[in-house]
C-alpha cells in the first residue's frame, strides 16, 4: 500500500493530537533581544519560533495541496520539486505530491542556481515549490525555468515571478483525491550527494518508501508515546526515513532548526524527546560542551531520552565510549545506507549489540548483504571487498542514466562503492569508500582506519585522511586535523601518537585545519583533495 495511507489512518485515529512541531531558536533569540531593548514590535504569527499541527491538519493540508496540483493539470507520473528548509509545511507538501500519483523531488538546500536548474531539467520537474531562503537563486534563473514549470512560493512576501502556495492551497478542497496508487508506481526522485560532479537522480517506487518505514520501526521500536527529534534536512532520505517510524506509530516529531548543543538539549528537555538522531559533528560538539561546562546535565530534563542513534558516516568508537559514560541509560544504534537504498537501515548495528561499536552492523530488516572482490565473488570473512545490498528499498534506476545504473545495479544487487569486511560473528565493518582508498607505494591504505585511530586523541575534535599526489609513491596519506578549542598540539605530538600504527599507515603529512562536512555530516573529501593536492602541486612547481 502507499505510505499516504498511514497518514490517513493517523488523521482518523489521532486527529486532534499534535504530530509535528517546528522550533526556530533564531526567532526566539531575536525576540529576546527585542524585548531586552524595549522595542515593542508586534510579533508576526507566521514567524513564531514554535509552531505545531495535528494529524488531522497535516492530512488536510496534504489533500489541499494535492487538489491544487490536480487543478493545474499535474497528473500521475509528473514531477514536483521541493526546495525548502525544514519547516512545518515540508512534509504536508511532500505527502500532497504523493497523493496525486506525482513524484516528489526534494532538492538540496545548498544547491546554487546552476545546480538547481540542472536538477530540475534532469528530473523533468513540472512544478517547483520553494521558500524565502531561495528567492535570489530562483530569481536568477526564473526566466529560464518558469516557461515550462509552475513556481509556488511558501512564505510571506511572495515574489512576482511565483504564486503564493498558502493562498492558493487554502482555497482548495480538503477531500482526499481519488487517485489509485500501487506499490510499483514511481514515488520520488532523490539526488546523490554529487561528490564527483553534478548529482545523479535516484528513482524510487512506493514500495521502497513503505519498506523504509517498516525498517525504521522494526529497528528502533517507535511507539505512539515516542517523541522524535529531527534535526537533519528533510530533503535527504536519512531524516525523512527515520521520521517514517513516527508516521507508522502515530507519534510526535520535533523539527528543530538549529544544531548547537544548548538548542538540542533545550528541545529534548522542553519537548520531552525520547529519540534523537545525531550526526557525528553534533555529537562531538555536545561532548565538548559538556566537557567545558557549557552544558550542565542537571539543568535539563533528560530521563525520558531513551535512544541516540547516528548515521551517514563512520562513527569513532571513542565518541560512543564517552557518550555511554555520560548517558549509560541510552540505547545506541548506528545506521548505514545510501539514497540508492532509500536511506538508512540496509545495515544497522542493532540496539542490543553495543559490544560491537565500531561496526556498521548486520543486515537490516528485510535486507541481504554480501562483500565481493573485483570479480564479484564473495570474499571470506576478514577480507576487504565491496559491500553490496539487496532488498525492497533498492532504487529502480538512476533516472535517464542507463550507463550509471548498469555500473551499480547488477541483477537485484546494489553495489555500494563502500569497502567493508565482516568479522567472525558476521558484523560488517566499513573500511572506506572505494574511491577514497589511498594506494601508496603499492600498499592499500584505508583512511577510515587511520581516522578512527586519531579520533582517540583527547585534543582532536575531528579528522579526515586523504591521499595527496607524490612523485615517488604515487600517493601519500595526509591527516587534516581539527583540534578542540584551546588545545595546542604539534606535528611532532601527532607523529609520536601514531607510532602505535604500522609504519605504512602513519600519515606522511599533518595539516591542522577545519574539517568541512556536508549537511548530512559526511566529510567533504573531494573538496579536501582538491584543496591540498593543488597546494602540493604548487609547492612542487616552486621547488623545480
C-alpha positions as CSV (number, residue, x, y, z in Angstrom):
1,X,0.0,0.0,0.0
2,X,1.2,3.6,-0.5
3,X,2.6,5.3,2.5
4,X,0.0,8.0,2.3
5,X,-2.4,5.5,3.9
6,X,-0.5,5.7,7.2
7,X,-1.2,9.5,7.2
8,X,-4.9,9.0,6.6
9,X,-5.1,6.4,9.3
10,X,-3.4,8.7,11.8
11,X,-5.8,11.5,10.9
12,X,-8.7,9.2,11.8
13,X,-7.2,7.6,14.9
14,X,-5.2,10.5,16.4
15,X,-6.7,13.5,14.6
16,X,-6.6,16.0,17.4
17,X,-3.1,15.0,18.6
18,X,-0.1,17.2,17.7
19,X,2.1,15.3,15.2
20,X,4.7,17.9,14.1
21,X,6.3,20.8,15.9
22,X,8.7,23.3,14.3
23,X,11.1,25.1,16.6
24,X,13.2,28.0,15.3
25,X,15.6,29.2,18.1
26,X,16.9,32.1,15.9
27,X,13.5,33.7,16.0
28,X,13.2,33.1,19.8
29,X,16.6,34.7,20.4
30,X,15.7,37.7,18.2
31,X,12.6,38.2,20.3
32,X,14.6,38.1,23.5
33,X,16.9,40.8,22.2
34,X,13.9,42.9,21.0
35,X,12.2,42.8,24.4
36,X,15.5,43.5,26.2
37,X,16.0,46.6,24.2
38,X,12.3,47.6,24.8
39,X,11.4,47.6,21.1
40,X,7.7,46.8,21.2
41,X,7.3,45.2,17.8
42,X,4.1,43.3,17.1
43,X,5.0,39.6,16.6
44,X,4.3,38.1,13.2
45,X,2.2,34.9,13.8
46,X,3.7,33.2,10.7
47,X,7.2,33.7,12.2
48,X,6.6,32.2,15.6
49,X,9.6,30.3,17.0
50,X,7.3,27.3,17.9
51,X,4.6,26.2,15.5
52,X,2.6,22.9,15.6
53,X,0.0,21.0,13.7
54,X,-2.2,17.9,14.4
55,X,-2.5,14.8,12.4
56,X,-5.9,16.0,11.1
57,X,-4.5,19.3,9.9
58,X,-1.4,17.5,8.4
59,X,-3.7,15.3,6.3
60,X,-6.0,18.1,5.4
61,X,-3.1,20.3,4.2
62,X,-1.7,17.4,2.1
63,X,-5.1,17.0,0.5
64,X,-5.4,20.7,-0.3
65,X,-2.0,20.8,-2.0
66,X,-2.8,17.6,-3.9
67,X,-6.0,19.2,-5.2
68,X,-4.2,22.4,-6.1
69,X,-1.7,20.4,-8.2
70,X,-4.5,18.4,-9.9
71,X,-6.4,21.6,-10.7
72,X,-3.3,22.9,-12.5
73,X,-3.0,19.8,-14.7
74,X,-0.5,17.8,-12.7
75,X,-1.1,14.1,-13.1
76,X,0.2,10.8,-12.1
77,X,3.8,10.4,-13.1
78,X,4.6,14.2,-13.2
79,X,7.3,15.6,-11.0
80,X,7.1,18.2,-8.3
81,X,10.3,19.7,-6.8
82,X,10.7,20.8,-3.2
83,X,13.3,23.4,-2.3
84,X,12.6,24.3,1.3
85,X,14.5,24.5,4.6
86,X,13.0,22.2,7.3
87,X,9.6,23.7,8.2
88,X,6.1,22.8,9.2
89,X,5.0,22.9,5.5
90,X,7.6,20.4,4.2
91,X,6.0,17.1,5.0
92,X,2.4,18.1,4.1
93,X,3.7,19.3,0.7
94,X,5.6,16.0,0.2
95,X,2.5,13.9,1.0
96,X,0.3,16.1,-1.1
97,X,2.5,15.3,-4.1
98,X,2.4,11.6,-3.4
99,X,-1.4,11.7,-3.1
100,X,-1.7,12.9,-6.7
101,X,0.4,10.0,-8.0
102,X,3.1,12.5,-9.0
103,X,6.7,12.1,-7.9
104,X,8.2,14.2,-5.1
105,X,11.6,15.6,-6.0
106,X,13.4,17.1,-2.9
107,X,16.4,19.4,-3.7
108,X,19.4,20.0,-1.6
109,X,19.2,23.5,0.0
110,X,22.9,24.1,-0.7
111,X,22.5,23.9,-4.5
112,X,23.4,27.1,-6.3
113,X,21.3,28.4,-9.1
114,X,23.0,26.4,-11.8
115,X,22.7,23.1,-9.8
116,X,19.0,23.8,-9.2
117,X,18.5,24.4,-12.9
118,X,20.4,21.2,-13.8
119,X,18.4,19.0,-11.4
120,X,15.1,20.4,-12.5
121,X,15.9,19.6,-16.1
122,X,17.4,16.2,-15.2
123,X,14.4,15.1,-13.3
124,X,11.8,16.6,-15.7
125,X,10.3,18.7,-12.9
126,X,7.0,20.2,-13.8
127,X,6.4,22.3,-10.5
128,X,8.9,23.8,-8.1
129,X,7.8,24.7,-4.5
130,X,10.4,26.9,-2.8
131,X,10.8,29.1,0.3
132,X,12.1,32.6,1.1
133,X,15.7,31.5,1.5
134,X,15.9,30.7,-2.2
135,X,14.3,33.7,-3.8
136,X,17.6,35.1,-5.0
137,X,18.7,31.8,-6.6
138,X,15.4,31.2,-8.2
139,X,15.0,34.8,-9.4
140,X,18.3,34.5,-11.3
141,X,17.0,31.5,-13.3
142,X,13.3,32.2,-13.3
143,X,13.1,33.3,-16.9
144,X,14.7,30.0,-18.0
145,X,12.7,27.7,-15.7
146,X,9.2,29.2,-15.5
147,X,8.4,28.8,-19.2
148,X,7.6,25.2,-18.7
149,X,7.1,25.0,-15.0
150,X,4.8,26.2,-12.2
151,X,6.5,28.1,-9.3
152,X,4.8,28.0,-5.9
153,X,6.2,30.1,-3.1
154,X,5.9,29.2,0.6
155,X,6.2,32.2,3.0
156,X,5.4,35.8,3.3
157,X,6.0,38.5,0.6
158,X,5.6,36.2,-2.5
159,X,7.9,37.3,-5.3
160,X,6.3,38.5,-8.6
161,X,7.6,35.5,-10.6
162,X,5.9,32.9,-8.4
163,X,2.4,32.1,-7.0
164,X,1.5,32.1,-3.3
165,X,1.2,28.5,-2.0
166,X,-0.7,29.3,1.2
167,X,-3.3,31.5,-0.5
168,X,-4.0,29.0,-3.3
169,X,-3.9,25.8,-1.2
170,X,-6.2,27.2,1.4
171,X,-9.0,27.7,-1.2
172,X,-8.7,24.1,-2.4
173,X,-10.8,21.1,-1.3
174,X,-9.6,19.2,1.7
175,X,-11.1,16.0,0.3
176,X,-8.7,13.1,-0.5
177,X,-8.1,12.9,-4.2
178,X,-9.4,9.8,-6.0
179,X,-6.1,8.6,-7.4
180,X,-5.2,4.9,-7.4
181,X,-1.5,4.3,-6.3
182,X,0.2,0.9,-6.3
183,X,3.4,-0.3,-4.7
184,X,5.1,-0.4,-8.0
185,X,4.3,3.1,-9.0
186,X,7.1,5.7,-9.1
187,X,7.1,7.8,-5.9
188,X,10.1,10.0,-5.6
189,X,13.4,11.1,-7.1
190,X,16.3,11.9,-4.8
191,X,19.7,13.2,-5.8
192,X,23.0,11.7,-5.0
193,X,25.4,13.8,-3.0
194,X,27.2,14.8,-6.2
195,X,30.7,14.4,-4.7
196,X,32.1,13.5,-8.1
197,X,30.4,16.2,-10.1
198,X,26.7,17.1,-10.7
199,X,24.4,14.8,-8.8
200,X,22.5,11.8,-10.2
201,X,18.7,11.4,-10.0
202,X,17.7,8.3,-8.0
203,X,14.2,6.9,-8.8
204,X,12.3,5.1,-6.1
205,X,8.9,3.3,-6.1
206,X,6.2,3.5,-3.4
207,X,7.3,0.0,-2.3
208,X,10.7,1.4,-1.3
209,X,9.1,4.1,0.9
210,X,7.0,1.6,2.6
211,X,10.0,-0.7,3.2
212,X,12.0,2.2,4.7
213,X,9.1,2.9,7.2
214,X,8.9,-0.8,8.2
215,X,12.7,-1.0,8.6
216,X,12.8,2.1,10.8
217,X,10.0,1.0,13.1
218,X,11.4,-2.5,13.3
219,X,14.9,-1.3,14.3
220,X,14.0,1.3,16.8
221,X,10.6,0.2,18.1
222,X,8.9,3.5,18.0
223,X,5.6,3.6,19.9
224,X,2.8,6.2,20.0
225,X,4.4,7.7,23.1
226,X,7.8,8.4,21.5
227,X,8.8,11.9,20.5
228,X,11.4,12.0,17.7
229,X,13.8,15.0,17.4
230,X,14.6,15.6,13.7
231,X,17.4,18.0,13.0
232,X,19.0,16.9,9.7
233,X,17.5,18.3,6.4
234,X,14.3,16.6,5.2
235,X,15.4,16.7,1.6
236,X,17.8,13.9,2.4
237,X,16.5,10.3,2.7
238,X,18.1,9.9,6.1
239,X,15.9,12.4,8.1
240,X,12.7,11.5,6.3
241,X,13.0,7.8,6.6
242,X,13.8,8.0,10.3
243,X,10.7,10.1,10.7
244,X,8.7,7.4,9.0
245,X,9.0,5.4,12.3
246,X,6.9,8.2,13.9
247,X,4.5,8.1,11.0
248,X,3.9,4.3,11.5
249,X,3.4,4.7,15.2
250,X,1.4,7.9,15.1
251,X,4.0,9.6,17.3
252,X,5.1,13.2,17.6
253,X,8.2,14.7,15.9
254,X,10.0,17.9,16.5
255,X,11.6,19.7,13.6
256,X,14.5,21.7,15.1
257,X,16.1,24.5,13.1
258,X,19.4,24.6,15.0
259,X,22.3,22.4,15.9
260,X,24.0,24.0,18.9
261,X,24.3,21.7,22.0
262,X,22.2,24.1,24.1
263,X,19.5,24.3,21.4
264,X,19.4,20.5,21.2
265,X,19.3,20.0,25.0
266,X,16.7,22.7,25.5
267,X,14.5,21.0,22.9
268,X,15.0,17.5,24.3
269,X,14.2,18.8,27.8
270,X,11.2,21.0,26.9
271,X,9.6,18.8,24.3
272,X,10.3,15.5,26.2
273,X,12.1,13.9,23.2
274,X,12.8,10.2,23.6
275,X,14.7,9.5,20.3
276,X,17.4,11.7,18.9
277,X,19.2,11.1,15.6
278,X,22.6,13.0,15.6
279,X,25.4,13.4,13.1
280,X,29.0,12.8,14.3
281,X,29.9,16.5,14.4
282,X,26.9,17.4,16.5
283,X,27.6,14.6,19.0
284,X,31.2,15.8,19.2
285,X,30.1,19.3,19.9
286,X,27.8,18.1,22.6
287,X,30.5,16.1,24.4
288,X,32.9,19.1,24.1
289,X,30.2,21.4,25.5
290,X,29.7,19.1,28.5
291,X,33.5,18.8,29.0
292,X,33.9,22.6,29.0
293,X,31.0,23.1,31.4
294,X,28.9,25.0,28.8
295,X,26.2,22.3,29.2
296,X,25.3,21.1,32.7
297,X,23.2,17.9,32.5
298,X,21.4,18.7,35.8
299,X,19.9,21.8,34.2
300,X,17.8,19.6,31.8
301,X,15.0,17.0,32.0
302,X,16.6,14.1,30.1
303,X,15.3,11.0,31.8
304,X,12.9,10.2,29.0
305,X,15.6,10.2,26.3
306,X,16.0,6.5,25.5
307,X,17.8,6.3,22.2
308,X,20.6,8.1,20.4
309,X,21.5,6.9,17.0
310,X,23.9,8.1,14.4
311,X,24.2,7.5,10.6
312,X,25.6,8.9,7.4
313,X,29.3,8.4,8.2
314,X,31.7,6.2,10.1
315,X,31.4,6.7,13.9
316,X,34.6,6.8,16.1
317,X,34.5,4.2,18.8
318,X,35.9,6.7,21.2
319,X,32.9,9.0,20.7
320,X,30.4,6.3,21.7
321,X,32.5,5.2,24.6
322,X,32.5,8.7,26.0
323,X,28.8,9.1,25.2
324,X,27.9,5.9,27.1
325,X,29.9,7.1,30.1
326,X,27.8,10.2,30.3
327,X,24.5,8.6,29.2
328,X,24.6,5.0,30.4
329,X,20.8,4.6,30.1
330,X,20.8,5.5,26.4
331,X,20.3,2.7,23.8
332,X,22.6,3.3,20.8
333,X,22.4,2.3,17.2
334,X,24.4,3.0,14.0
335,X,22.6,3.2,10.7
336,X,24.2,2.6,7.3
337,X,22.5,3.3,4.0
338,X,22.5,5.2,0.7
339,X,20.0,7.3,-1.1
340,X,20.1,4.5,-3.7
341,X,18.9,2.1,-0.9
342,X,16.2,4.6,0.3
343,X,18.4,5.9,3.1
344,X,19.3,4.4,6.4
345,X,18.8,0.8,7.6
346,X,20.0,-1.6,5.0
347,X,22.8,-2.3,7.5
348,X,22.5,-1.4,11.2
349,X,24.3,-2.2,14.4
350,X,21.2,-3.0,16.5
351,X,20.5,-1.5,19.9
352,X,21.3,-4.9,21.6
353,X,24.8,-5.0,20.1
354,X,26.6,-2.2,22.0
355,X,29.6,-4.5,22.4
356,X,30.2,-4.3,18.7
357,X,30.5,-0.5,18.5
358,X,32.8,0.3,15.6
359,X,30.9,-2.0,13.2
360,X,28.1,-0.7,11.0
361,X,26.4,-3.9,11.9
362,X,24.3,-6.6,10.4
363,X,21.8,-6.8,7.5
364,X,18.8,-4.6,8.3
365,X,15.2,-5.8,8.4
366,X,14.3,-7.3,5.0
367,X,17.8,-6.8,3.6
368,X,20.6,-9.1,2.4
369,X,24.3,-8.2,2.1
370,X,27.4,-9.6,0.6
371,X,31.1,-8.5,0.3
372,X,32.7,-9.2,-3.0
373,X,36.1,-8.9,-4.8
374,X,36.8,-7.2,-8.1
375,X,35.3,-10.3,-9.9
376,X,32.1,-10.1,-7.9
377,X,33.0,-13.3,-6.0
378,X,32.2,-13.2,-2.3
379,X,35.3,-12.9,-0.1
380,X,35.9,-14.8,3.1
381,X,35.3,-13.3,6.5
382,X,38.1,-11.0,7.5
383,X,39.0,-9.9,3.9
384,X,38.2,-6.5,2.5
385,X,35.8,-6.2,-0.5
386,X,33.0,-4.1,-1.9
387,X,29.7,-4.1,0.0
388,X,26.6,-5.0,-2.0
389,X,23.0,-4.9,-0.7
390,X,19.7,-6.4,-1.8
391,X,16.2,-5.7,-0.7
392,X,12.8,-3.9,-1.4
393,X,14.4,-0.5,-0.8
394,X,16.9,-0.6,-3.7
395,X,16.3,2.1,-6.3
396,X,14.7,1.4,-9.6
397,X,17.4,3.2,-11.5
398,X,19.3,6.4,-12.0
399,X,16.7,8.4,-13.9
400,X,17.7,8.8,-17.5
401,X,21.2,7.3,-16.9
402,X,21.4,3.7,-18.1
403,X,25.1,3.7,-18.0
404,X,25.4,4.7,-14.4
405,X,22.6,2.4,-13.4
406,X,24.4,-0.6,-15.0
407,X,27.5,0.2,-13.1
408,X,25.9,-0.2,-9.7
409,X,22.8,-2.4,-10.2
410,X,23.7,-6.0,-11.1
411,X,20.7,-8.2,-11.0
412,X,18.9,-7.4,-7.7
413,X,22.1,-6.3,-6.0
414,X,23.2,-2.7,-5.5
415,X,26.9,-2.3,-5.4
416,X,27.6,0.5,-2.9
417,X,31.1,1.6,-3.7
418,X,32.0,1.1,0.0
419,X,34.8,-1.2,1.0
420,X,34.0,-3.4,4.0
421,X,34.9,-6.5,5.9
422,X,32.9,-9.0,8.0
423,X,34.2,-10.4,11.3
424,X,33.7,-14.0,12.5
425,X,30.4,-13.1,14.1
426,X,29.0,-11.7,10.9
427,X,29.3,-8.0,11.8
428,X,30.3,-5.7,9.0
429,X,32.9,-3.0,9.4
430,X,33.2,-0.2,7.0
431,X,36.7,0.2,5.8
432,X,36.4,3.1,3.3
433,X,34.8,4.4,0.1
434,X,36.3,2.6,-2.9
435,X,37.3,5.9,-4.4
436,X,38.9,7.1,-1.2
437,X,41.4,4.2,-0.8
438,X,44.9,5.6,-0.9
439,X,47.4,3.5,-2.9
440,X,50.9,4.4,-1.6
441,X,53.9,2.5,-3.0
442,X,51.6,-0.4,-3.9
443,X,50.0,-0.6,-0.4
444,X,46.3,-0.1,0.0
445,X,45.7,2.4,2.9
446,X,42.1,2.8,4.2
447,X,41.6,6.4,5.6
448,X,38.8,5.4,7.9
449,X,41.1,3.1,9.9
450,X,43.5,6.0,10.5
451,X,40.7,8.4,11.3
452,X,39.3,6.1,13.9
453,X,42.8,5.8,15.5
454,X,43.4,9.5,15.5
455,X,40.0,10.3,16.9
456,X,41.1,8.6,20.2
457,X,43.5,11.6,20.8
458,X,41.9,13.7,23.5
459,X,42.7,17.0,21.9
460,X,41.4,16.1,18.4
461,X,37.8,17.2,17.6
462,X,37.6,15.9,14.0
463,X,39.9,14.4,11.5
464,X,40.0,13.5,7.8
465,X,42.6,11.4,6.0
466,X,43.1,11.9,2.2
467,X,45.6,10.9,-0.4
468,X,48.0,13.6,-1.8
469,X,49.9,13.1,-5.0
470,X,53.6,12.1,-4.6
471,X,56.1,11.6,-7.4
472,X,57.8,8.7,-5.8
473,X,55.0,6.7,-4.1
474,X,52.0,7.8,-6.3
475,X,50.1,9.0,-3.2
476,X,50.9,9.6,0.4
477,X,48.4,9.9,3.3
478,X,47.7,13.3,4.8
479,X,45.8,13.8,8.0
480,X,43.8,17.0,8.3
481,X,43.2,17.6,12.0
482,X,40.7,19.9,13.6
483,X,41.6,20.5,17.3
484,X,39.3,21.1,20.2
485,X,39.1,24.8,21.1
486,X,42.0,25.9,23.2
487,X,44.1,22.8,22.6
488,X,47.7,23.1,21.4
489,X,49.2,20.1,19.6
490,X,52.2,19.9,17.3
491,X,53.0,17.8,14.3
492,X,55.6,16.0,16.4
493,X,52.9,15.2,19.0
494,X,50.8,13.6,16.3
495,X,53.7,11.6,14.9
496,X,54.5,10.3,18.3
497,X,50.9,9.3,18.9
498,X,50.8,7.5,15.6
499,X,53.8,5.2,16.5
500,X,51.2,2.7,17.6
501,X,50.1,2.3,14.0
502,X,52.0,0.1,11.4
503,X,54.6,2.3,9.7
504,X,52.8,2.3,6.3
505,X,49.5,3.5,7.9
506,X,51.1,6.5,9.6
507,X,50.2,9.8,8.0
508,X,53.1,11.2,6.0
509,X,51.7,14.8,6.3
510,X,49.9,16.5,9.1
511,X,47.7,19.6,8.5
512,X,45.9,21.5,11.2
513,X,42.7,22.9,9.7
514,X,38.9,22.8,9.9
515,X,37.1,19.8,8.6
516,X,34.3,20.6,6.1
517,X,31.2,18.4,6.3
518,X,28.1,18.5,4.2
519,X,24.5,18.9,5.7
520,X,24.3,15.1,6.3
521,X,27.5,15.1,8.3
522,X,29.8,13.4,5.7
523,X,33.3,14.8,5.3
524,X,33.7,16.6,2.0
525,X,36.8,14.7,0.9
526,X,36.7,15.8,-2.7
527,X,36.9,19.4,-1.6
528,X,39.9,18.5,0.7
529,X,41.7,16.5,-2.0
530,X,41.2,19.4,-4.5
531,X,42.5,21.9,-2.0
532,X,45.5,20.1,-0.7
533,X,46.5,18.4,-3.9
534,X,46.5,21.8,-5.5
535,X,48.8,23.2,-2.7
536,X,51.1,20.2,-3.1
537,X,51.3,20.8,-6.9
538,X,52.2,24.5,-6.4
539,X,54.8,23.5,-3.8
540,X,56.4,21.0,-6.2
541,X,56.4,23.6,-9.0
542,X,58.0,26.1,-6.8
543,X,60.8,23.7,-5.9
544,X,61.5,22.9,-9.5
